[in-house]
Amino acid sequence: MRRNKQKKQNHKEKKKSLPIRLNILFLAAFVIFTWIIVELGIKQIVQGDDYKNQANQQEQSEVSSAVPRGKIYDRNFNAIVTNKALNAITYTRSKSTTQEQRLKIAKKLADMIKVDTKKVTERDKKDYWILTRPKEAKKLITSKERQQVENKKLSDDDLYQLQLKRITDKQLNELTDKDMQILAIKRQMDSGYALTPQYIKNEDVSAKEMAVVSEHLDELPGVDVTSDWEREYPYKNLLRSVLGSVSSSDEGLPSNLLDHYLSLGYSRNDRVGKSYLEYQYESLLQGQKAKVENITDSKGNVTGTKTVSEGKPGKDLVLTIDIDLQKSVEKIIEKKLKAAKARPSTELLDRAFVVMMDPRNGEVLTMAGKQIKRENGAYKFDDYALGNMTSSYAMGSAVKGATVLTGLQTGAINLNTIFKDEPLYIGQDKRGKKSWQNLGPVGIQTALEKSSNVFMFKTAIAVGKGEYKPHQSLPLDTSAFDTFRNYFSQFGLGVKTGIDLPNEMTGYKGTDRLSGFLLDYAIGQYDTYTPLELAQYVSTIANGGYRLKPQLVKEVRKSDAKKGIGAVVEAVQPEVLNKVDMKSSYIKEVQAGFRRVATKGTAAGQLASASYKPAAKTGTAQSFYDGPDKSKTGTATYNTTLVAYAPADNPEIAISVVVPWTYIDYNDRYSITNEIGREVLDKYFELKSKQDKEDTQQKNKDKIEEKAENTSSSAN
């Protein structure tokens, strides 16, 4: 009885606790479902668009866009290479865009812009014909050939090649001018890389074309209006061969430099320096490209862009070149070449070179070269400034300073050596090796002044440990060739000068080591040198024995669109390549000889009256023609040269003048190099005087303005 009563009591308690548990459970469920509903509401209503975009978004790809290239100025901040702004229309192809979609866009663009169709090829026309005439293209394939595709004996590509082959000229002639416009546009669209802007038109884009395309961008997916640039040369062809060139937007990375630039992280469609200064300083001139992130949807279409980093224009270069001096020197060369061509025996003459550099720091002020040719009865001149470092010639007596210094340093001669200038009859030679006339006893300075060949011959014999005996053979120690070349190289002859340009050559080194060739070497008629080597050689003598690296870039500066000239990033310091291994007294002896050349020697007729006190050495080398006219190859001719510096007691300018193949007959000789040398030196000092005057005026003006500002500040 009591047990039953206990069971009833327990049952009542269980019934009482059940509703409480259910209520707790229902409350928990209510809270959970309420939280879920709120979260769903937030996701759908508040963040719905964001999640929708993320769902459609497939990837974000980063691309780079070009920035204006750095400018190039001369030493006086005259702009010699700038950028011309261009209107441009681009197309960015998505990864999923079909041929048909691009064709549709091209058709719309053809109604808005006009493009050049010259680059359209026959293959382009055939591809377009097949794409726009699918029914006719289908008829070019037989049912048997289609069956072979099904049997896997032919591929779809094989069928396409058959179609291309069977399209007739008549069918291609069906293409209208409008078709050609569409084709040219589509050709550009197809040539670009996916997600990388490709120029459709960036030349002569009119304001009207820009406006019309801008108004219809929503109908032209992937098309954009933007800006571009091209190199501009205010001084036209002046120094163009040295400045180098830049690849076009169509060309991108040049094929011969493809691996080089790809290894540096460039894109295939980047415009880059292809040659000389533009190539040498590419890393500075290129600038930092702007980076944009393309946002694409699940189909690969570009849905938006995001700027990752702003681009920075390339840095500007300030050259050591004085463009006004360069221009004047080129005019002098042209005038002298034109006058020379009116003289007899000058049919092989076609070029002349002038290098002017500061012997104190190696800065190249002028690097001029001109080639003359006759077209339609008139003379025409081409820039050949590069020939100063890429072509070499026998320089003749201009190198005799190095011969004397080699003899002195080896002990073969001394400062008091006197040699009798007389014909040397070696072996069976009855004509004799001699100077232009018998000069009698000569010392070093007189030998340089009067350009004694015999003094140099006897110096070479002494270096080669030989003994001259008339009408007998002349055995010499052939290691004398190495001795001479070692000392010549210390002045820059026969070695690269180190100029900051690619593709410099050094000239020809004779391989035969016969005694007669050593004598020829001593008077500059065996090995060949470039005009730039000759300029480095005379600069080394002028400054007392320091071989300086010739430099074309003086400063690197930031680009500054507002001020024009930005702050200095780097100032290029002079670089001494070597100090000549010989006594200073020896160099002073040669300097004295060079001064005598200009005052009473072989250059006195042109230089003696110069107020700036020049020192010089002339040269004439019997040579053989090896120019562009192959029918005249091997013709005996004469090269004429001049090296000089001024003022003799404190040199600030050194020059080399080289005129190859000046005349054929020695009796028709004349002093074209001396004439050029006098005029270019005159022009240098004239412009320097003018610049000094302007600098003084500017300093006085600055002082007046500063004084006025100080007075105003005091009054306030």
Phi, psi and omega per residue, in radians:
M1 nan -0.860 3.111
R2 -1.116 -0.642 -3.128
R3 -1.131 -0.717 3.120
N4 -1.118 -0.673 -3.141
K5 -1.114 -0.649 3.126
Q6 -1.165 -0.708 3.123
K7 -1.079 -0.737 3.130
K8 -1.100 -0.701 -3.127
Q9 -1.105 -0.768 3.135
N10 -1.110 -0.696 3.139
H11 -1.088 -0.732 3.115
K12 -1.088 -0.692 -3.126
E13 -1.174 -0.665 3.104
K14 -1.124 -0.756 3.127
K15 -1.091 -0.588 -3.107
K16 -1.261 -0.637 -3.096
S17 -1.402 -0.371 -3.103
L18 -1.078 -0.848 3.115
P19 -1.035 -0.612 -3.138
I20 -1.114 -0.776 3.132
R21 -1.120 -0.736 3.131
L22 -1.100 -0.703 3.135
N23 -1.088 -0.727 3.115
I24 -1.117 -0.728 -3.136
L25 -1.113 -0.807 3.119
F26 -1.086 -0.686 3.129
L27 -1.106 -0.761 3.126
A28 -1.097 -0.756 3.131
A29 -1.096 -0.707 3.137
F30 -1.080 -0.777 -3.138
V31 -1.107 -0.759 -3.112
I32 -1.113 -0.833 -3.119
F33 -1.152 -0.633 3.090
T34 -1.088 -0.743 3.129
W35 -1.100 -0.737 3.139
I36 -1.099 -0.764 -3.123
I37 -1.111 -0.750 3.122
V38 -1.085 -0.789 -3.140
E39 -1.094 -0.754 3.109
L40 -1.082 -0.683 3.117
G41 -1.089 -0.761 3.125
I42 -1.100 -0.781 -3.099
K43 -1.125 -0.738 -3.040
Q44 -1.426 -0.731 -3.028
I45 -1.537 -0.864 -3.061
V46 -1.409 -0.813 -3.042
Q47 -1.902 0.251 -3.045
G48 -1.045 -0.812 -3.109
D49 -1.094 -0.702 -3.135
D50 -1.087 -0.796 -3.126
Y51 -1.214 -0.531 3.100
K52 -1.150 -0.762 3.106
N53 -1.097 -0.714 -3.138
Q54 -1.148 -0.604 -3.140
A55 -1.179 -0.644 -3.131
N56 -1.420 -0.331 -3.074
Q57 -1.307 2.249 -3.119
Q58 -1.729 -0.809 -3.102
E59 -2.809 2.857 3.046
Q60 -2.077 2.110 -3.110
S61 -2.052 2.419 -3.079
E62 -1.743 2.245 3.091
V63 -2.222 2.773 -3.128
S64 -1.956 2.544 3.077
S65 -2.140 2.545 -3.040
A66 -1.199 2.665 3.048
V67 -2.096 2.814 -3.140
P68 -0.980 2.429 -3.133
R69 -1.318 2.643 3.126
G70 -1.073 2.603 3.135
K71 -1.511 2.901 3.103
I72 -2.210 2.222 -3.129
Y73 -2.051 2.787 2.986
D74 -1.506 -3.104 -3.035
R75 -1.119 -0.394 3.139
N76 -1.769 0.307 3.074
F77 1.168 0.474 2.936
N78 -1.425 2.203 -3.110
A79 -1.257 2.139 3.139
I80 -1.968 -0.289 2.985
V81 -2.439 2.108 -3.132
T82 -2.257 -3.055 3.107
N83 -2.077 2.303 3.070
K84 -1.718 2.174 -3.136
A85 -1.245 2.432 -3.129
L86 -2.254 2.518 2.924
N87 -1.299 2.578 -3.099
A88 -2.580 2.598 3.052
I89 -2.123 2.207 -3.067
T90 -2.105 2.855 3.041
Y91 -2.366 2.280 3.082
T92 -1.933 1.959 -3.075
R93 -1.453 2.302 3.050
S94 -1.430 2.950 -3.091
K95 -1.262 -0.354 -3.035
S96 -1.904 -0.021 -3.107
T97 -1.095 2.311 -3.115
T98 -1.599 2.926 3.074
Q99 -1.032 -0.722 -3.104
E100 -1.132 -0.685 3.132
Q101 -1.165 -0.721 3.120
R102 -1.169 -0.636 3.101
L103 -1.093 -0.715 3.132
K104 -1.076 -0.765 3.130
I105 -1.159 -0.718 -3.134
A106 -1.077 -0.682 3.121
K107 -1.105 -0.704 3.118
K108 -1.175 -0.738 3.140
L109 -1.122 -0.600 -3.115
A110 -1.108 -0.383 3.078
D111 -1.447 -0.178 -3.051
M112 -1.946 -0.508 -3.087
I113 -2.328 2.797 3.058
K114 -2.065 2.261 -3.071
V115 -2.115 2.846 3.108
D116 -1.385 2.320 -3.100
T117 -1.853 0.172 -3.063
K118 -1.116 -0.500 -3.065
K119 -1.476 -0.093 3.134
V120 -1.200 2.214 -3.123
T121 -1.705 2.972 3.093
E122 -1.104 -0.642 3.112
R123 -1.130 -0.680 3.086
D124 -1.029 -0.755 -3.130
K125 -1.096 -0.736 -3.125
K126 -1.156 -0.748 3.097
D127 -1.044 -0.725 -3.130
Y128 -1.176 -0.718 -3.136
W129 -1.057 -0.775 3.131
I130 -1.127 -0.736 -3.098
L131 -1.158 -0.653 -3.056
T132 -1.635 -0.127 -3.136
R133 -2.338 1.071 -3.035
P134 -1.051 -0.622 -3.116
K135 -1.200 -0.769 3.120
E136 -1.174 -0.648 3.133
A137 -1.148 -0.596 -3.139
K138 -1.129 -0.565 -3.108
K139 -1.239 -0.252 -3.139
L140 -1.350 -0.119 -3.139
I141 -1.980 2.324 -3.139
T142 -1.444 2.792 3.116
S143 -1.125 -0.565 3.113
K144 -1.107 -0.705 3.134
E145 -1.193 -0.614 3.092
R146 -1.176 -0.636 3.106
Q147 -1.127 -0.613 3.118
Q148 -1.149 -0.523 3.071
V149 -1.194 -0.746 3.128
E150 -1.126 -0.580 3.119
N151 -1.474 0.054 3.105
K152 1.105 0.469 3.032
K153 -1.555 -0.395 3.040
L154 -2.256 2.663 3.089
S155 -1.782 2.904 3.074
D156 -1.038 -0.615 3.114
D157 -1.147 -0.645 3.086
D158 -1.055 -0.734 3.114
L159 -1.091 -0.720 -3.127
Y160 -1.111 -0.701 3.116
Q161 -1.127 -0.622 3.082
L162 -1.136 -0.721 3.096
Q163 -1.052 -0.810 3.139
L164 -1.018 -0.733 -3.085
K165 -1.178 -0.538 -3.007
R166 -1.627 -0.080 3.085
I167 -1.233 2.247 -3.075
T168 -1.613 2.853 3.071
D169 -1.059 -0.624 3.130
K170 -1.082 -0.724 3.128
Q171 -1.180 -0.676 3.108
L172 -1.163 -0.558 3.136
N173 -1.213 -0.162 3.067
E174 -1.211 -0.354 -3.107
L175 -1.182 2.182 -3.111
T176 -1.503 3.035 3.065
D177 -1.044 -0.627 3.114
K178 -1.161 -0.710 3.084
D179 -1.041 -0.737 -3.117
M180 -1.125 -0.647 3.075
Q181 -1.114 -0.821 3.128
I182 -1.068 -0.781 -3.127
L183 -1.077 -0.776 -3.130
A184 -1.086 -0.693 3.119
I185 -1.177 -0.815 -3.120
K186 -1.134 -0.599 3.104
R187 -1.014 -0.760 3.102
Q188 -1.158 -0.692 -3.139
M189 -1.107 -0.683 -3.109
D190 -1.276 -0.470 -3.016
S191 -1.362 -0.277 -3.105
G192 -1.354 2.806 3.050
Y193 -1.462 2.606 -3.139
A194 -0.998 2.357 3.083
L195 1.150 0.280 3.093
T196 -2.107 2.187 -3.118
P197 -1.007 2.345 3.112
Q198 -2.130 2.301 -3.125
Y199 -1.254 2.187 3.019
I200 -1.526 -0.740 3.085
K201 -2.657 2.201 3.098
N202 -2.411 0.332 3.047
E203 -2.243 2.270 3.092
D204 0.971 0.696 3.064
V205 -1.396 2.051 -3.082
S206 -1.351 2.805 3.100
A207 -1.091 -0.607 3.134
K208 -1.141 -0.752 3.119
E209 -1.087 -0.749 3.109
M210 -1.048 -0.749 -3.099
A211 -1.167 -0.790 -3.106
V212 -1.110 -0.793 3.135
V213 -1.119 -0.697 3.139
S214 -1.044 -0.685 -3.111
E215 -1.207 -0.356 -3.050
H216 -2.047 0.371 -3.113
L217 -1.055 -0.539 -3.139
D218 -1.173 -0.329 3.116
E219 -1.670 -0.069 -3.029
L220 -2.177 1.291 -3.109
P221 -1.019 2.240 3.139
G222 1.658 -0.276 -3.122
V223 -1.542 2.513 3.121
D224 -2.576 2.727 3.028
V225 -1.880 2.319 -3.052
T226 -2.622 -2.780 3.124
S227 -2.235 2.770 3.112
D228 -2.480 -3.083 3.141
W229 -2.580 2.787 2.993
E230 -2.477 2.685 -3.127
R231 -1.188 2.411 3.124
E232 -2.232 2.469 -3.036
Y233 -2.139 1.661 -3.120
P234 -0.988 -0.496 -3.125
Y235 -1.765 0.402 3.073
K236 0.977 -2.100 -3.041
N237 -1.566 0.092 -3.118
L238 -1.088 2.066 3.078
L239 1.124 0.320 -3.026
R240 -1.056 -0.666 -3.093
S241 -1.144 -0.529 3.122
V242 -1.404 -0.638 -3.136
L243 -1.105 -0.559 3.120
G244 1.505 -2.995 -3.072
S245 -2.403 2.882 -3.135
V246 -2.121 2.467 3.134
S247 -1.171 2.704 -3.137
S248 -1.457 2.963 3.118
S249 -1.159 -0.531 3.091
D250 -1.285 -0.667 -3.077
E251 -1.283 -0.722 -3.082
G252 1.129 -2.452 3.126
L253 -1.212 2.160 3.114
P254 -1.050 2.504 -3.067
S255 -1.048 -0.638 -3.111
N256 -1.292 -0.232 3.137
L257 -2.065 0.186 -3.029
L258 -0.996 -0.939 -3.096
D259 -1.085 -0.677 -3.138
H260 -1.043 -0.869 -3.073
Y261 -1.311 -0.605 3.090
L262 -1.096 -0.629 3.131
S263 -1.161 -0.351 3.136
L264 -1.652 0.074 3.070
G265 1.612 0.236 3.123
Y266 -1.355 2.728 3.007
S267 -1.583 2.729 -3.049
R268 -1.116 -0.460 -3.112
N269 -1.699 0.200 3.101
D270 -1.242 2.502 3.010
R271 -1.561 2.324 -3.028
V272 -2.450 2.877 3.040
G273 -1.181 2.268 -3.100
K274 -1.749 -0.438 -3.053
S275 -2.713 2.672 2.989
Y276 0.846 -2.271 -2.991
L277 -1.026 -0.711 -3.137
E278 -1.093 -0.631 3.115
Y279 -1.374 -0.788 -3.075
Q280 -1.038 -0.677 -3.074
Y281 -1.943 0.525 -3.142
E282 -0.944 -0.791 -3.063
S283 -1.078 -0.477 3.122
L284 -1.550 -0.738 -3.074
L285 -1.270 -0.510 -3.049
Q286 -1.116 -0.695 -3.109
G287 1.435 -3.082 -3.131
Q288 -1.828 1.990 -3.059
K289 -1.174 2.525 3.050
A290 -1.221 2.471 3.131
K291 -2.002 2.192 -3.125
V292 -2.136 2.418 3.139
E293 -1.731 2.061 3.058
N294 -1.476 2.246 3.100
I295 -1.814 2.116 -3.078
T296 -2.010 2.672 3.103
D297 -1.536 -3.029 -3.071
S298 -1.136 -0.315 3.134
K299 -1.658 -0.026 3.116
G300 1.574 0.065 3.111
N301 -1.373 2.477 3.115
V302 -1.293 2.057 -3.108
T303 -1.784 -0.202 3.135
G304 3.115 2.966 3.096
T305 -2.307 2.705 3.136
K306 -2.438 2.207 -3.141
T307 -1.294 2.106 3.126
V308 -1.515 -0.797 3.102
S309 -2.670 2.439 3.113
E310 -1.268 2.502 3.108
G311 -1.364 2.803 3.080
K312 -2.193 2.252 3.122
P313 -1.005 2.736 3.103
G314 -1.123 2.768 3.109
K315 -1.321 2.660 -3.134
D316 -1.608 2.577 3.076
L317 -1.879 2.355 2.986
V318 -1.889 2.048 -3.075
L319 -1.482 2.854 3.029
T320 -1.395 -0.248 -3.101
I321 -1.127 2.402 2.963
D322 -1.730 1.847 -2.982
I323 -1.166 -0.542 3.084
D324 -1.181 -0.710 3.081
L325 -1.162 -0.740 3.106
Q326 -0.999 -0.813 -3.131
K327 -1.087 -0.752 3.141
S328 -1.145 -0.740 -3.138
V329 -1.112 -0.721 3.125
E330 -1.101 -0.673 3.102
K331 -1.138 -0.683 3.112
I332 -1.102 -0.782 3.124
I333 -1.047 -0.821 -3.117
E334 -1.065 -0.765 -3.141
K335 -1.075 -0.785 -3.094
K336 -1.242 -0.651 3.100
L337 -1.143 -0.755 -3.127
K338 -1.101 -0.731 3.115
A339 -1.160 -0.674 -3.115
A340 -1.135 -0.619 -3.101
K341 -1.171 -0.248 3.087
A342 -1.470 -0.141 -3.119
R343 -1.551 2.803 3.091
P344 -1.261 2.747 2.994
S345 1.235 0.382 -3.086
T346 -2.004 0.383 -3.075
E347 -1.127 -0.396 3.121
L348 -1.584 -0.280 -3.113
L349 -1.129 2.148 3.140
D350 -2.564 0.155 -3.082
R351 -2.817 2.810 3.054
A352 -2.750 2.637 -3.063
F353 -2.331 2.549 3.015
V354 -2.452 2.209 2.991
V355 -2.053 2.296 3.075
M356 -2.177 2.157 -3.134
M357 -2.429 2.722 3.140
D358 -1.477 1.998 -3.086
P359 -1.247 -0.103 3.141
R360 -1.499 -0.423 -3.083
N361 -2.502 -0.072 3.107
G362 1.482 0.075 -3.130
E363 -1.216 2.261 3.135
V364 -1.552 2.022 -3.120
L365 -1.536 -0.550 3.136
T366 -2.553 2.370 3.013
M367 -2.381 1.552 -2.998
A368 -1.963 2.446 3.050
G369 -2.624 2.402 -3.129
K370 -2.359 2.472 3.006
Q371 -2.015 2.356 -3.126
I372 -1.910 2.400 3.058
K373 -2.577 2.724 -3.086
R374 -1.807 2.182 3.119
E375 -2.334 2.208 3.112
N376 0.931 0.712 3.064
G377 1.403 0.049 -3.138
A378 -2.268 2.692 3.118
Y379 -1.449 2.432 3.102
K380 -2.229 2.504 -3.111
F381 -2.031 2.370 3.059
D382 -1.975 2.526 3.075
D383 -1.173 2.295 3.086
Y384 -2.434 0.684 3.127
A385 -1.021 -0.583 -3.133
L386 -1.107 -0.441 3.131
G387 -1.027 -0.361 3.094
N388 -1.084 -0.401 -3.121
M389 -2.207 -0.063 -3.117
T390 -2.060 -0.008 3.083
S391 -2.308 2.569 -3.063
S392 -2.332 2.712 -3.038
Y393 -2.581 2.779 2.962
A394 -1.233 2.211 -2.977
M395 -1.726 -0.153 3.084
G396 1.192 -2.623 -2.957
S397 -1.147 -0.173 3.120
A398 -1.024 -0.420 -3.093
V399 -1.612 0.104 -3.068
K400 -1.119 -0.402 3.047
G401 -1.045 -0.703 3.115
A402 -1.213 -0.603 3.098
T403 -1.100 -0.824 3.126
V404 -1.055 -0.776 -3.100
L405 -1.175 -0.586 3.063
T406 -1.137 -0.777 3.117
G407 -1.083 -0.713 3.134
L408 -1.155 -0.821 -3.051
Q409 -1.208 -0.541 3.127
T410 -1.442 -0.163 -3.109
G411 1.468 0.083 3.125
A412 -1.153 -0.545 3.042
I413 -2.376 2.977 3.041
N414 -2.350 3.123 -3.048
L415 -1.100 -0.326 -3.108
N416 -1.827 0.103 -3.095
T417 -1.086 2.352 3.040
I418 -2.170 2.199 3.056
F419 -2.042 2.491 3.045
K420 -1.412 2.137 3.105
D421 -1.434 1.873 -3.099
E422 -2.626 2.729 3.125
P423 -1.049 2.447 3.083
L424 -1.854 2.137 -3.141
Y425 -1.844 1.841 -3.061
I426 -1.854 2.200 3.133
G427 1.041 -2.242 -3.068
Q428 -1.594 0.055 -3.115
D429 -1.185 2.025 -3.116
K430 -1.648 -0.308 3.134
R431 -1.362 -0.590 3.128
G432 1.464 2.614 3.039
K433 -1.695 2.119 -2.975
K434 -2.580 3.074 3.057
S435 -1.513 3.130 -3.119
W436 -1.156 -0.325 2.958
Q437 -2.781 2.834 3.111
N438 -1.289 2.056 -3.021
L439 -1.741 -0.136 -3.127
G440 1.293 -2.758 -3.113
P441 -1.167 2.253 -3.140
V442 -2.388 2.479 2.984
G443 -1.721 -2.989 -3.046
I444 -1.042 -0.926 -3.057
Q445 -1.126 -0.702 3.111
T446 -1.194 -0.651 3.121
A447 -1.069 -0.683 3.096
L448 -1.277 -0.767 -3.120
E449 -1.003 -0.808 -3.064
K450 -1.731 0.048 3.111
S451 0.975 1.050 3.140
S452 -1.339 2.055 3.033
N453 -1.239 -0.700 -3.038
V454 -1.123 -0.649 3.091
F455 -1.041 -0.705 -3.132
M456 -1.252 -0.659 3.093
F457 -1.033 -0.841 -3.080
K458 -1.198 -0.520 3.042
T459 -1.153 -0.765 3.135
A460 -1.117 -0.686 3.108
I461 -1.076 -0.693 3.141
A462 -1.202 -0.694 3.103
V463 -1.119 -0.625 -3.132
G464 -1.493 0.165 3.085
K465 0.966 0.722 3.130
G466 -1.869 3.041 3.104
E467 -2.389 2.079 -3.107
Y468 -1.403 2.239 3.024
K469 -2.327 2.140 -3.064
P470 -0.896 2.374 3.049
H471 1.124 0.335 3.053
Q472 -2.110 2.826 3.110
S473 -1.138 2.813 -3.072
L474 -2.231 1.419 3.107
P475 -1.223 2.346 3.123
L476 -2.281 2.706 3.046
D477 -1.279 1.991 -3.050
T478 -1.176 -0.232 3.075
S479 -1.163 -0.196 3.094
A480 -1.083 -0.509 3.067
F481 -1.049 -0.792 3.138
D482 -1.136 -0.676 3.134
T483 -1.083 -0.853 3.124
F484 -1.060 -0.822 -3.088
R485 -1.132 -0.566 3.106
N486 -1.114 -0.830 -3.119
Y487 -1.270 -0.669 3.091
F488 -1.045 -0.692 -3.109
S489 -1.134 -0.495 3.118
Q490 -1.143 -0.382 3.074
F491 -1.661 -0.096 3.129
G492 1.782 0.122 3.138
L493 -1.618 2.131 3.120
G494 1.559 0.102 3.092
V495 -2.362 2.846 3.095
K496 -1.169 2.439 -3.131
T497 -1.308 -0.394 -3.114
G498 1.586 0.154 -3.124
I499 -0.966 2.601 -3.070
D500 -1.415 1.039 3.055
L501 -2.497 2.582 3.095
P502 -1.399 2.874 2.997
N503 1.213 0.482 3.067
E504 -1.261 2.403 3.077
M505 -1.907 2.907 -3.067
T506 -1.980 -0.260 -3.108
G507 1.852 -3.089 -3.069
Y508 -1.740 2.353 3.025
K509 -1.888 2.116 3.115
G510 -1.078 2.462 -3.067
T511 -1.732 -0.461 3.138
D512 -1.327 2.406 -3.075
R513 -2.013 0.834 3.077
L514 -1.412 2.672 -3.083
S515 -0.986 -0.726 -3.117
G516 -1.075 -0.611 3.139
F517 -1.220 -0.535 3.088
L518 -1.145 -0.677 3.088
L519 -1.148 -0.690 3.076
D520 -1.105 -0.704 3.127
Y521 -1.006 -0.720 -3.056
A522 -1.137 -0.347 3.115
I523 -1.970 0.324 3.032
G524 1.304 0.548 -3.107
Q525 -2.213 0.610 3.084
Y526 -2.327 -1.238 3.037
D527 -1.301 2.751 3.092
T528 -2.003 2.697 -3.100
Y529 -2.404 2.789 3.084
T530 -1.516 2.745 3.053
P531 -1.004 -0.567 3.119
L532 -1.196 -0.683 3.065
E533 -1.064 -0.696 -3.134
L534 -1.133 -0.651 3.112
A535 -1.186 -0.681 3.113
Q536 -1.167 -0.658 3.117
Y537 -1.059 -0.865 -3.093
V538 -1.255 -0.517 3.065
S539 -1.129 -0.675 -3.140
T540 -1.136 -0.687 3.062
I541 -1.179 -0.729 -3.079
A542 -1.089 -0.695 -3.050
N543 -1.609 0.110 3.061
G544 1.619 0.240 3.012
G545 2.017 0.261 3.109
Y546 -1.816 2.005 3.107
R547 -1.471 1.934 -3.087
L548 -1.724 2.487 3.078
K549 -1.214 2.142 3.074
P550 -1.151 2.348 -3.133
Q551 -2.253 2.475 3.129
L552 -1.804 -0.429 3.129
V553 -1.792 2.179 -3.089
K554 -1.655 -0.736 -3.106
E555 -2.553 2.706 2.957
V556 -1.996 2.230 -3.086
R557 -2.219 2.701 3.052
K558 -1.204 2.609 3.046
S559 -1.359 2.354 -3.135
D560 -2.403 1.776 -3.059
A561 -1.127 -0.524 -3.089
K562 -1.418 -0.905 -3.071
K563 -1.474 -0.361 -3.094
G564 1.583 -0.985 3.119
I565 -1.883 2.102 -3.113
G566 -1.574 -3.075 -3.118
A567 -1.234 2.679 3.132
V568 -1.260 2.202 3.055
V569 -1.606 -0.726 -3.134
E570 -2.646 2.306 3.011
A571 -1.818 2.116 -3.089
V572 -1.269 2.167 -3.094
Q573 -1.574 2.578 3.073
P574 -1.015 2.517 -3.124
E575 -2.181 2.058 3.088
V576 -1.486 2.047 -3.125
L577 -1.371 -0.632 3.061
N578 -2.946 2.729 3.007
K579 -1.774 2.234 -3.102
V580 -1.044 2.305 -3.054
D581 -1.477 1.278 3.090
M582 -2.844 2.861 -3.084
K583 -1.147 2.507 3.122
S584 -1.130 -0.512 3.138
S585 -1.120 -0.546 3.111
Y586 -1.178 -0.784 -3.134
I587 -1.131 -0.681 3.117
K588 -1.093 -0.597 3.104
E589 -1.130 -0.745 3.111
V590 -1.186 -0.696 3.085
Q591 -1.020 -0.728 3.117
A592 -1.114 -0.689 3.099
G593 -1.122 -0.709 3.123
F594 -1.129 -0.637 3.114
R595 -1.138 -0.666 3.121
R596 -1.169 -0.566 3.082
V597 -1.027 -0.705 -3.074
A598 -1.395 -0.387 -3.065
T599 -1.734 -0.622 -3.130
K600 -2.556 0.200 -3.115
G601 -1.842 -2.547 -2.989
T602 -1.246 -0.187 3.077
A603 -1.979 0.086 -3.051
A604 -1.089 -0.604 -3.120
G605 -0.988 -0.547 -3.117
Q606 -1.830 -0.539 -2.966
L607 -1.880 -0.282 -3.011
A608 -1.039 -0.576 -3.071
S609 -1.505 -0.030 -3.089
A610 -1.208 2.263 -3.098
S611 -1.262 -0.309 -3.078
Y612 -1.545 0.173 2.990
K613 0.939 1.200 3.141
P614 -1.390 2.801 2.942
A615 -2.138 2.613 -3.001
A616 -2.766 2.945 2.943
K617 -2.584 2.251 3.133
T618 -1.627 2.912 3.101
G619 -2.682 2.507 2.995
T620 -2.400 2.202 -3.100
A621 -2.156 2.188 3.012
Q622 -1.264 2.229 -3.013
S623 -2.449 -3.043 3.094
F624 -2.269 2.344 -3.067
Y625 -1.134 2.324 3.046
D626 -2.461 0.684 -3.112
G627 -1.511 -2.839 -3.022
P628 -1.209 -0.431 3.135
D629 -1.420 1.663 -3.045
K630 -1.127 -0.411 3.139
S631 -1.217 -0.311 -3.125
K632 -1.837 0.076 -3.113
T633 -0.992 2.315 3.117
G634 1.610 -0.093 3.116
T635 -1.156 2.315 3.127
A636 -1.191 2.350 -3.107
T637 -2.683 -3.121 -3.119
Y638 -2.234 2.316 2.978
N639 -1.654 2.500 3.054
T640 -2.120 2.490 -3.053
T641 -2.471 2.831 3.039
L642 -2.631 2.338 2.923
V643 -2.085 2.518 -3.112
A644 -2.763 2.813 3.012
Y645 -2.619 2.829 -3.112
A646 -2.820 2.700 -0.270
P647 -1.153 2.672 -3.046
A648 -1.067 -0.593 -3.075
D649 -1.533 -0.226 3.121
N650 -2.706 1.254 -2.974
P651 -1.070 2.326 3.061
E652 -2.178 -0.207 3.094
I653 -2.487 2.379 3.085
A654 -2.254 2.522 -3.074
I655 -2.391 2.689 2.901
S656 -2.235 2.396 3.078
V657 -2.173 2.178 -3.098
V658 -2.270 2.185 3.074
V659 -2.211 1.707 -3.138
P660 -1.262 2.634 3.003
W661 0.922 0.794 -3.032
T662 -1.113 -0.809 3.126
Y663 -2.633 2.766 -3.121
I664 -1.609 -0.750 -3.097
D665 -1.696 2.172 -3.111
Y666 -1.065 -0.473 3.129
N667 -1.221 -0.266 3.117
D668 -1.727 0.286 -3.074
R669 -1.115 2.667 3.076
Y670 -2.752 2.946 -2.932
S671 -1.757 0.998 -3.118
I672 -1.095 -0.685 -3.118
T673 -1.182 -0.701 3.098
N674 -1.105 -0.699 3.133
E675 -1.138 -0.783 3.104
I676 -1.085 -0.790 -3.114
G677 -1.015 -0.771 -3.140
R678 -1.101 -0.773 -3.066
E679 -1.220 -0.652 -3.123
V680 -1.272 -0.599 3.066
L681 -1.174 -0.738 3.067
D682 -0.988 -0.788 -3.106
K683 -1.136 -0.677 3.114
Y684 -1.042 -0.881 -3.085
F685 -1.232 -0.504 3.064
E686 -1.149 -0.849 3.135
L687 -1.171 -0.614 3.111
K688 -1.111 -0.758 3.124
S689 -1.085 -0.718 3.119
K690 -1.130 -0.750 3.138
Q691 -1.154 -0.719 3.116
D692 -1.070 -0.697 3.130
K693 -1.126 -0.770 3.129
E694 -1.130 -0.689 3.117
D695 -1.105 -0.719 3.126
T696 -1.115 -0.751 3.117
Q697 -1.093 -0.697 -3.141
Q698 -1.170 -0.692 3.114
K699 -1.116 -0.721 3.110
N700 -1.126 -0.695 3.114
K701 -1.118 -0.736 3.129
D702 -1.105 -0.680 -3.142
K703 -1.139 -0.707 3.124
I704 -1.114 -0.777 3.141
E705 -1.138 -0.695 3.125
E706 -1.127 -0.707 3.134
K707 -1.142 -0.698 3.126
A708 -1.118 -0.714 3.126
E709 -1.130 -0.729 3.137
N710 -1.132 -0.698 3.115
T711 -1.113 -0.739 3.130
S712 -1.112 -0.721 3.137
S713 -1.117 -0.691 -3.140
S714 -1.148 -0.698 -3.138
A715 -1.137 -0.637 3.130
N716 -1.265 nan nan
